[in-house]
Amino acid sequence: MKFTISVPSYNQGQFLPYTIDSIVEQSHRDVEIIVHDGGSTDKSVEILKRYKRYEPCITWSSERDRGQTDAINKGLNAATGEIFAYLNSDDIYFPGALETVNAYFEQNPDCEILYGDAHHIKADGSFLEAYPTQEWDYSKLFQTCYFCQPAVFWKRGLFDKYGTFDERLHYAMDYDYWLRVGAHVKPHYLKGKVLAGSRLHEDTKTLSQRVAVHHEILQVVRRHARNESDTYAWLNNLASVKVQTMNWHPSKTWWKHRIHVWLFKKYVRQYAEQYHIRIDSGLNTFLESL
């Protein structure tokens, strides 16, 4: 089966060759790579020109776009493959990943979307930690995004039915897609198959813009929530991250701990009001017990 891998990129020259090499060096060769660079000012274009020998398997453009989600969608909309994925330009596939995914899809023709295990890796590419992937459970997906995005693959038919990623989103476009699709389709889990490495470094949006990321995640979860309690985990997470950015971490000093708790409860209630989330008796009892 033919893969289409959409690679969004912007000023990621230090990581971009590792990303592309991790695709072109796969044992499964039927792969189309579409790179949309957002007009980088670093060495990204120079790097992309080095891959001319791989044309037409690799196509690329470098021009201003509307952001990461727009770049992802441009690649997917131009896809000619049967299996879709996107790989950020600082992430990598591990050897044999595409061959493993291809074999699973061929052996399980009913499977429309597939996810495997993954690792968080450091800036230098070394192992940091295993990504906390779980068995499929739609209810638990509201509590934590246990899909590691570079380890997710889906068929053209699913794309034709559910479309592209929401370009209004800048951080949680993938989480939104998993929740949207997961309400109707059961993803398959390749347990024990480590397919990809998700790089964590200080410039990633996940780490550098934590409060904004958590605001968007809560909006996404609110959009798909079946009931109020589906939003509570991320409501609490957002309040906790907000307090952390204020440098009021829990401490053995009792008064610092009390200030931390007071701020946490304040922000839970403030964000609940902001996003029109009703706090039920269970969450209220939890807050009052702190």
C-alpha positions as CSV (number, residue, x, y, z in Angstrom):
1,M,0.0,0.0,0.0
2,K,1.2,3.5,-0.8
3,F,1.8,6.0,2.1
4,T,1.4,9.7,1.9
5,I,3.3,11.5,4.7
6,S,2.6,15.2,5.1
7,V,5.5,17.1,6.7
8,P,4.7,20.6,8.0
9,S,7.9,22.7,8.7
10,Y,9.0,26.1,9.7
11,N,12.5,27.0,10.8
12,Q,13.3,23.5,11.9
13,G,16.5,23.1,9.9
14,Q,18.4,21.5,12.8
15,F,15.9,18.6,12.9
16,L,14.4,18.5,9.4
17,P,17.0,16.1,7.8
18,Y,16.5,13.6,10.6
19,T,12.8,13.7,10.0
20,I,13.1,13.2,6.2
21,D,15.8,10.5,6.5
22,S,13.6,8.6,8.9
23,I,11.0,8.3,6.1
24,V,13.3,7.7,3.1
25,E,15.3,5.0,5.0
26,Q,12.2,2.9,5.8
27,S,12.2,-0.6,4.4
28,H,8.7,0.0,3.0
29,R,9.5,2.0,-0.2
30,D,6.1,3.0,-1.6
31,V,6.0,6.4,0.1
32,E,5.0,9.9,-1.0
33,I,6.5,12.7,1.1
34,I,4.9,16.2,0.8
35,V,6.8,18.9,2.7
36,H,5.2,22.3,3.1
37,D,7.6,24.8,4.6
38,G,6.2,28.0,5.9
39,G,8.9,30.3,4.3
40,S,11.7,29.4,6.7
41,T,14.5,31.9,7.2
42,D,17.0,29.3,8.4
43,K,18.7,26.5,6.4
44,S,15.6,24.5,5.8
45,V,15.3,25.3,2.0
46,E,18.9,24.5,1.5
47,I,18.3,21.1,3.2
48,L,15.2,20.4,1.1
49,K,17.2,21.0,-2.1
50,R,19.6,18.2,-1.1
51,Y,16.7,15.7,-1.5
52,K,16.3,16.3,-5.2
53,R,17.6,12.8,-6.0
54,Y,14.4,11.5,-4.3
55,E,12.0,13.3,-6.6
56,P,9.2,12.6,-7.4
57,C,8.8,10.7,-4.2
58,I,9.5,13.9,-2.3
59,T,7.9,17.2,-3.3
60,W,8.2,20.4,-1.4
61,S,7.4,24.1,-1.4
62,S,8.5,27.0,0.8
63,E,6.1,29.9,1.1
64,R,4.1,31.7,3.8
65,D,1.1,29.7,5.0
66,R,-1.6,30.0,7.6
67,G,0.3,27.9,10.1
68,Q,1.0,24.3,10.9
69,T,-2.5,23.0,10.4
70,D,-2.7,24.6,7.0
71,A,0.6,23.0,6.0
72,I,-0.6,19.6,7.1
73,N,-3.8,19.9,5.2
74,K,-2.1,21.0,2.0
75,G,-0.1,17.8,2.0
76,L,-3.1,15.6,2.8
77,N,-5.3,17.3,0.1
78,A,-2.6,16.6,-2.5
79,A,-2.1,13.0,-1.4
80,T,-2.2,10.1,-3.9
81,G,-1.5,7.4,-1.3
82,E,-3.9,4.9,0.4
83,I,-2.5,5.4,3.9
84,F,-2.2,8.9,5.4
85,A,-0.1,10.4,8.2
86,Y,1.7,13.5,9.1
87,L,5.1,13.9,10.7
88,N,6.2,17.1,12.2
89,S,9.7,18.2,11.1
90,D,11.3,17.6,14.5
91,D,9.8,14.0,14.9
92,I,11.0,10.7,13.4
93,Y,9.8,7.3,12.4
94,F,11.8,4.4,13.8
95,P,13.1,1.7,11.4
96,G,10.5,-0.7,10.1
97,A,7.6,1.5,11.2
98,L,5.9,1.8,7.8
99,E,6.4,-1.9,7.0
100,T,4.7,-2.8,10.3
101,V,1.8,-0.5,9.7
102,N,1.4,-1.6,6.1
103,A,1.3,-5.3,7.1
104,Y,-1.3,-4.6,9.8
105,F,-3.6,-2.8,7.4
106,E,-3.3,-5.5,4.8
107,Q,-4.0,-8.2,7.4
108,N,-6.9,-6.2,8.9
109,P,-8.9,-4.7,6.0
110,D,-11.6,-3.5,8.4
111,C,-9.1,-1.2,10.2
112,E,-9.6,2.5,9.2
113,I,-7.2,4.1,11.7
114,L,-4.3,2.7,13.6
115,Y,-2.0,3.9,16.3
116,G,1.1,2.4,17.9
117,D,3.5,3.0,20.7
118,A,6.0,5.8,20.7
119,H,8.8,7.4,22.6
120,H,9.5,11.0,23.7
121,I,13.0,11.8,22.6
122,K,15.4,14.6,23.6
123,A,16.6,17.3,21.3
124,D,19.7,15.2,20.5
125,G,17.5,12.3,19.5
126,S,18.2,10.2,22.6
127,F,15.5,8.4,24.5
128,L,13.6,10.4,27.1
129,E,10.6,8.4,28.1
130,A,7.9,6.1,26.7
131,Y,4.8,7.9,25.6
132,P,1.9,6.9,27.8
133,T,-0.2,5.1,25.2
134,Q,-3.3,3.1,26.2
135,E,-5.7,0.6,24.8
136,W,-8.6,2.2,23.0
137,D,-11.3,3.6,25.2
138,Y,-13.2,6.6,23.9
139,S,-14.2,7.8,27.4
140,K,-10.6,7.8,28.6
141,L,-9.6,9.8,25.5
142,F,-11.4,12.8,27.1
143,Q,-9.1,12.5,30.1
144,T,-5.8,12.3,28.3
145,C,-4.6,12.2,24.7
146,Y,-3.0,8.8,24.7
147,F,-2.4,8.8,20.9
148,C,1.1,9.9,20.1
149,Q,0.5,11.8,16.9
150,P,3.5,10.6,14.8
151,A,2.5,7.0,15.5
152,V,-1.0,7.4,14.0
153,F,-2.0,6.3,10.5
154,W,-5.4,6.3,8.7
155,K,-6.8,5.2,5.4
156,R,-7.9,7.4,2.5
157,G,-11.5,6.4,3.0
158,L,-11.5,7.8,6.6
159,F,-10.0,11.0,5.3
160,D,-12.6,11.3,2.6
161,K,-15.4,10.9,5.2
162,Y,-14.0,13.1,8.0
163,G,-12.0,15.6,6.1
164,T,-9.0,17.6,7.1
165,F,-7.7,19.0,10.4
166,D,-9.4,22.1,11.8
167,E,-7.3,25.1,10.7
168,R,-8.8,27.3,13.4
169,L,-6.7,25.2,15.9
170,H,-3.0,25.8,16.4
171,Y,-2.0,23.3,19.1
172,A,-4.7,20.5,19.5
173,M,-5.7,19.9,15.9
174,D,-4.7,16.3,16.1
175,Y,-6.5,15.7,19.5
176,D,-9.6,17.3,18.0
177,Y,-9.4,14.9,15.0
178,W,-9.0,11.8,17.2
179,L,-12.0,12.8,19.2
180,R,-14.0,13.6,16.1
181,V,-13.3,10.3,14.4
182,G,-13.3,8.2,17.6
183,A,-16.9,9.0,18.2
184,H,-17.8,6.9,15.1
185,V,-14.8,4.7,14.3
186,K,-12.9,2.3,16.6
187,P,-9.1,2.8,16.1
188,H,-6.9,-0.3,16.3
189,Y,-3.9,-0.3,18.6
190,L,-0.6,-1.9,17.7
191,K,0.4,-2.6,21.3
192,G,4.1,-3.1,21.8
193,K,5.1,-1.7,18.4
194,V,7.2,1.4,18.9
195,L,6.7,3.3,15.7
196,A,7.9,6.9,16.2
197,G,9.8,9.4,18.3
198,S,8.2,12.6,19.4
199,R,10.9,15.2,20.1
200,L,10.6,17.4,23.1
201,H,12.7,20.5,23.2
202,E,12.4,24.0,24.6
203,D,11.0,25.4,21.3
204,T,8.1,23.0,20.9
205,K,4.7,24.6,21.3
206,T,3.7,22.0,23.8
207,L,6.4,23.2,26.3
208,S,6.9,26.8,25.3
209,Q,3.2,27.9,25.3
210,R,1.7,25.6,27.9
211,V,-1.2,27.8,29.1
212,A,-2.3,28.6,25.5
213,V,-2.0,24.9,24.6
214,H,-4.2,23.9,27.6
215,H,-6.8,26.6,26.8
216,E,-7.2,25.2,23.3
217,I,-7.3,21.6,24.5
218,L,-10.1,22.5,26.9
219,Q,-12.0,24.1,24.1
220,V,-11.6,21.0,21.9
221,V,-12.7,18.7,24.7
222,R,-15.7,21.0,25.4
223,R,-16.6,20.8,21.7
224,H,-16.8,17.0,21.7
225,A,-17.9,16.3,25.4
226,R,-20.9,14.1,25.9
227,N,-21.4,15.4,29.4
228,E,-19.8,17.9,31.8
229,S,-17.6,15.4,33.5
230,D,-15.8,14.8,30.1
231,T,-14.2,18.2,30.5
232,Y,-13.1,18.0,34.2
233,A,-9.7,16.5,33.7
234,W,-8.6,19.2,31.3
235,L,-10.3,21.9,33.3
236,N,-8.2,20.9,36.3
237,N,-5.1,20.6,34.1
238,L,-5.5,24.1,32.8
239,A,-5.9,25.5,36.3
240,S,-2.9,23.6,37.5
241,V,-0.7,24.8,34.6
242,K,-1.8,28.4,35.1
243,V,-0.8,28.2,38.8
244,Q,2.6,26.6,37.9
245,T,3.4,29.5,35.6
246,M,2.9,31.9,38.6
247,N,5.7,30.1,40.5
248,W,3.4,29.1,43.3
249,H,4.4,25.4,43.4
250,P,3.3,23.3,46.4
251,S,5.7,23.6,49.2
252,K,6.3,22.1,52.7
253,T,5.7,25.6,53.9
254,W,2.0,25.5,54.9
255,W,1.1,29.0,53.8
256,K,2.6,28.6,50.4
257,H,0.7,25.3,50.0
258,R,-2.5,27.1,51.0
259,I,-2.0,29.9,48.4
260,H,-1.3,27.2,45.7
261,V,-4.6,25.5,46.6
262,W,-6.5,28.7,46.7
263,L,-5.3,29.8,43.3
264,F,-6.0,26.3,41.8
265,K,-9.6,26.4,43.0
266,K,-10.0,30.0,41.9
267,Y,-8.9,29.1,38.3
268,V,-11.0,26.0,38.1
269,R,-14.1,28.0,38.8
270,Q,-13.0,30.9,36.6
271,Y,-12.3,28.7,33.6
272,A,-15.5,26.7,34.2
273,E,-17.4,30.0,34.0
274,Q,-15.4,31.1,30.9
275,Y,-16.2,27.9,29.0
276,H,-19.7,27.4,30.3
277,I,-18.9,24.2,32.2
278,R,-21.2,23.3,35.0
279,I,-19.4,22.0,38.1
280,D,-21.3,19.0,39.5
281,S,-21.4,17.9,43.1
282,G,-18.5,15.5,42.6
283,L,-16.1,18.1,41.4
284,N,-17.3,20.6,43.9
285,T,-16.8,18.2,46.7
286,F,-13.2,17.5,45.4
287,L,-12.4,21.2,45.4
288,E,-13.8,21.8,48.8
289,S,-11.7,18.9,50.2
290,L,-8.4,20.4,49.1
